Each structure stands twice: as structure tokens, then as C-alpha cells.
């Protein structure tokens, strides 16, 4: 057996039988840990409606959500566009969930709230610009006003302020690479632990190898904080919020997979499973996509 075939066979055994067949039955999806407790699509809108506060302009992020909704109406029936729309949708909803958390921190006069607001606004703005350009491309648009979206200064400011706060990060445990990839990537607490490990490793790397700059460490820290805060709400254990959070987390892991594997945080076999799991989560969301996009407050 060739190396490529042996690797595919090894990945298949890690992932289980559901990836051998192209079609996944409804009953299998319902039993899948990615779905969570019950279907709460109809109650999604009040959960993701963002809290507006003075750090964000009144029209933010309405333009992004309007663009996502219009692109969904025009192109979601094309299978090639479904994943390309669900990924930024999940990221947008994740930002909204965390912005509600930030609003709560502000109301409680938490000292760290200002720093995380700066970082969230910077990353959310960059995500909005990138997503609107991507949506414009999907519908065949040939014009887009160029928006300056360099967030380096804001992220450095955020990270400097965040590191001045008391260290309230949970001590992570090493990722168990002997379990099934599903047990890691479909478990919100284990995902949060993985993001904590990544956050600490990026910070340590910054301290010892400053030539890499603070951007990667700042993004890893904010993404870890977002995930850890958001999963504290019981609502995220229900479909589709659970699936959207898992999808956003998997995409972030996939985008940084080379560094994560190089640090030994997860094994190459686990890394190879990530694209398959992204596809599976997207498949579980497609039947509910119309309701999810309709829930966007735009």
C-alpha cells in the first residue's frame, strides 16, 4: 500500500465510519455531538442580536450582515458557495456573541473591558472588509470601494493593555492526541483548552523571539478569550449556535494548522482530520441556513 493510501486509511480509522459514505443520514446528524441538545433555530435571533455601545459606530456591523444576507439570497444554492458563506457567517455570529459579553463587562465596570473592546473592534472590522470583498466576488461583482483595514496599531494597543491586566487565564492541560478527533473538536471545553494552549505558546514565543511581532500573539489571545467567555452561556449547547461556534473554531485552527502542529499541540493525524470535520459541520448547517441568515439583525 502506498504512503498516500496508508495515510487516508489511518485518517479514516481516526474519524470513524461516517466519512466512508458520502451521504450522512438525518439520524446520524442528530446523534452527532456537533449538533448539541435540541434545535433552537427559531430562537436564534435574540441570542445573536449584538449589543451596541459607543465604541462601535451605529452602522457597524449592519453593512456586513446586509452583504451576507444578499449574497445568501443570490448564490447559496450553488454548492461551491455554501461553505464560503457559512464560514464568515459563523465568525460574524461569534463576534456578536462576544460583543454581548463585552457589554456585560462594561456594565459591571470591569477594568479589562476597554482593552478587549479595542481588539474586538479591530478584528471585527477587518473580518467585515474581507467578507464583503469575498461576497462581492461570489456574486460576480466587479467593483468594490477600497477600505483601509490595517489593524496592526489597534491590535498592538489591545495586547499591551491586555497583558497589563491580572493573569486570569485558566491553566490549560495538554491535548490528548490518543482520543478520536471528534472527541476533541466537537467538545467546546476541549476546544477552549486547545485555544488556551495556543494562546500561551504564542505569548511565550513572542517573549523569546520578538522578531515575529505581537500580532499573532494578540489574535491568539483574543480568540481564546472570546471562546472561553462565549461558551459560559448554556444557549451555546443548543443547535445551531453550538455548530456555528465549532465551525468558527475549526476554521481558526485550520488557518493556523502548520504552527499548531509544529508546536506539537495536536498530531498530524488530527490536523488532517480538520478539513473533513469542517465539511461535516457545514453540512449540518446547510438545511438551517435560510433561518440562520434571516436571524441576522440587518
C-alpha positions in Angstrom: 0.0 0.0 0.0 1.4 3.4 -1.0 2.1 6.1 1.6 -0.9 8.2 0.5 -3.3 5.2 0.8 -1.9 4.3 4.2 -2.4 7.9 5.4 -6.0 8.0 4.1 -6.7 4.7 5.8 -5.2 6.0 9.0 -7.3 9.1 8.9 -10.5 7.1 8.1 -9.9 4.9 11.2 -9.4 8.0 13.4 -12.6 9.7 12.1 -14.9 6.7 12.1 -17.3 5.3 9.6 -19.3 8.4 8.9 -16.7 9.7 6.4 -16.6 6.5 4.4 -20.1 7.2 3.0 -20.7 10.4 1.1 -24.3 10.7 2.5 -24.9 11.2 6.2 -28.4 10.3 7.4 -30.5 12.7 9.4 -30.5 10.3 12.4 -26.7 10.3 12.3 -26.5 14.0 12.3 -29.0 14.2 15.2 -26.8 11.8 17.2 -23.6 13.7 16.2 -22.1 15.7 19.1 -21.7 18.7 16.7 -25.5 19.3 16.8 -25.9 19.5 20.6 -29.1 19.2 22.6 -32.0 20.4 20.5 -32.8 22.6 17.5 -33.1 26.2 18.6 -33.0 27.9 15.2 -36.2 29.8 15.8 -34.8 31.3 19.0 -31.5 32.3 17.3 -32.2 36.0 16.6 -32.4 37.2 20.2 -29.3 35.3 21.1 -27.1 36.8 18.4 -28.5 40.3 18.3 -25.5 42.5 19.1 -25.4 45.0 21.9 -24.5 48.4 20.6 -22.2 50.6 22.7 -20.3 53.7 22.0 -17.1 52.0 20.8 -18.9 50.8 17.7 -20.5 53.1 15.1 -24.3 52.9 14.7 -23.9 51.2 11.3 -21.5 48.6 12.5 -21.8 45.7 11.6 -25.0 46.2 9.7 -23.3 46.7 6.4 -21.5 43.3 6.8 -24.8 41.5 7.7 -26.7 43.1 4.8 -24.0 42.0 2.4 -24.0 38.4 3.8 -27.8 38.2 3.5 -27.9 39.5 0.0 -25.2 37.1 -1.1 -27.0 34.2 0.5 -30.2 35.1 -1.5 -28.2 35.3 -4.7 -25.8 32.4 -4.5 -26.3 30.0 -1.7 -28.0 27.5 -4.0 -24.6 26.9 -5.6 -22.8 24.1 -3.5 -19.4 25.7 -4.0 -20.6 28.9 -2.2 -22.3 27.2 0.8 -19.1 26.7 2.8 -17.7 30.0 1.7 -20.7 31.8 3.2 -21.2 29.6 6.3 -17.6 30.2 7.5 -17.8 34.1 7.6 -21.4 33.8 9.0 -20.1 31.7 11.9 -17.3 34.2 12.6 -19.8 37.1 12.4 -22.1 35.4 15.0 -19.1 34.6 17.2 -18.2 38.3 17.3 -21.8 39.2 18.1 -21.9 36.8 21.0 -18.7 38.2 22.4 -19.8 41.8 21.9 -22.8 41.0 24.2 -20.3 39.6 26.7 -18.2 42.8 26.5 -21.3 44.9 27.0 -21.9 43.0 30.2 -18.3 43.5 31.3 -18.7 47.3 30.7 -21.9 47.4 32.8 -20.0 45.7 35.6 -17.2 48.2 35.2 -14.6 45.5 34.6 -11.2 47.1 34.1 -10.2 44.8 31.2 -13.3 45.6 29.1 -11.7 48.6 27.3 -8.7 46.7 26.1 -10.8 43.8 24.7 -13.1 46.2 23.1 -10.2 47.7 21.1 -9.1 44.3 20.0 -12.6 43.1 19.1 -13.4 46.2 17.1 -10.1 45.8 15.1 -10.6 42.2 14.3 -14.3 42.5 13.6 -13.7 45.5 11.2 -11.0 43.5 9.3 -13.3 40.5 9.1 -16.1 42.7 7.8 -14.0 44.2 5.0 -12.6 40.8 3.9 -16.1 39.2 4.0 -17.7 41.9 2.0 -15.0 41.6 -0.7 -15.4 37.9 -0.8 -19.2 38.2 -1.1 -18.8 40.7 -3.9 -16.6 38.2 -5.7 -19.2 35.4 -5.2 -22.0 37.3 -6.9 -19.8 38.4 -9.8 -19.3 41.9 -8.7 -16.5 43.9 -10.4 -16.4 46.9 -8.2 -15.7 47.4 -4.5 -14.6 50.6 -2.7 -11.2 50.0 -1.2 -11.3 50.3 2.6 -8.2 50.8 4.6 -8.2 47.9 7.2 -4.8 47.8 8.7 -5.4 46.9 12.3 -1.8 46.4 13.5 -1.8 49.5 15.7 -5.1 48.7 17.3 -4.1 45.1 18.0 -0.7 46.1 19.5 -2.6 48.6 21.7 -5.0 45.9 22.7 -2.3 43.3 23.5 -0.3 45.8 25.5 -3.3 46.7 27.6 -4.4 43.1 28.0 -1.0 41.9 29.2 -1.2 44.6 31.9 -4.3 43.0 33.4 -4.1 40.4 36.1 -3.4 36.9 34.6 -6.8 35.3 34.9 -6.2 32.7 32.2 -7.1 29.1 33.1 -4.1 26.8 33.2 -4.5 24.5 30.2 -3.9 20.8 30.0 -2.1 19.1 27.2 -4.2 18.0 24.3 -4.9 14.3 24.3 -3.9 13.1 20.8 -4.9 9.5 21.6 -8.6 10.2 21.5 -10.8 10.3 18.5 -10.5 13.7 16.7 -14.3 14.2 17.1 -14.0 14.0 20.9 -11.6 16.9 20.8 -13.0 19.1 18.1 -16.7 18.6 18.9 -16.2 19.3 22.6 -16.5 23.1 23.4 -14.5 22.8 26.6 -11.7 20.9 24.9 -11.7 23.4 22.1 -11.3 26.2 24.7 -8.5 24.3 26.3 -6.7 24.0 22.9 -7.1 27.7 22.3 -5.7 28.4 25.8 -2.6 26.3 24.9 -2.2 28.1 21.6 -2.5 31.5 23.4 0.2 30.7 26.0 2.5 29.2 23.3 2.2 32.3 21.2 2.9 34.6 24.1 5.9 32.5 25.1 7.2 32.6 21.5 6.8 36.4 21.5 8.9 36.8 24.6 11.7 34.6 23.3 11.6 35.5 19.6 10.4 39.1 19.3 11.1 39.3 15.6 7.7 37.7 14.9 5.9 40.7 16.4 2.9 40.8 18.6 0.1 40.4 16.0 -0.1 36.5 16.2 0.0 36.5 20.0 -2.6 39.3 20.2 -5.0 37.4 17.8 -4.5 34.1 19.6 -5.1 35.7 23.0 -8.3 37.5 21.9 -9.7 34.4 20.1 -9.0 32.3 23.2 -10.8 34.9 25.4 -13.7 35.1 23.1 -14.3 31.3 23.0 -13.8 30.9 26.8 -16.3 33.7 27.5 -18.9 32.7 25.0 -19.2 29.0 26.0 -20.2 30.0 29.5 -23.8 30.5 28.3 -26.0 27.5 28.3 -27.5 28.6 25.0 -24.4 27.6 23.1 -25.1 23.9 23.9 -28.0 24.0 21.5 -28.2 23.8 17.8 -27.3 25.8 15.7 -25.2 28.0 18.0 -23.1 25.1 19.0 -22.4 24.1 15.4 -21.6 27.7 14.4 -19.1 28.1 17.3 -17.5 24.7 16.5 -17.3 25.7 12.8 -15.6 29.1 13.6 -13.2 27.4 16.0 -12.3 24.7 13.4 -11.7 27.3 10.7 -9.3 29.3 13.1 -7.4 26.0 13.8 -7.2 25.2 10.1 -5.9 28.7 9.3 -3.1 28.2 11.9 -2.6 24.5 11.5 1.0 24.4 10.4 2.1 26.4 13.5 -0.1 24.3 15.8 1.3 21.0 14.5 4.9 22.4 14.6 4.5 23.1 18.3 3.2 19.5 18.9 -0.2 20.8 20.2 -2.0 18.4 18.0 -0.7 15.5 15.9 -0.5 15.5 12.1 -3.3 12.9 12.0 -5.6 15.3 14.0 -4.6 18.1 11.7 -5.5 16.0 8.7 -9.0 15.4 10.1 -9.9 19.1 10.4 -11.0 19.8 6.8 -13.2 16.7 7.0 -14.8 17.9 10.2 -15.3 21.4 8.7 -17.2 19.9 5.8 -19.4 17.9 8.2 -20.3 20.8 10.4 -21.2 22.9 7.3 -23.4 20.0 6.0 -25.2 20.0 9.3 -25.9 23.8 9.0 -27.0 23.9 5.3 -30.6 22.7 6.0 -31.0 25.6 8.5 -29.1 28.2 6.6 -32.2 30.2 5.5 -33.4 30.7 9.1 -29.9 31.5 10.3 -29.3 34.2 7.7 -32.8 35.5 8.3 -31.9 35.9 12.0 -29.2 38.4 11.2 -30.2 41.8 12.5 -29.9 43.9 9.3 
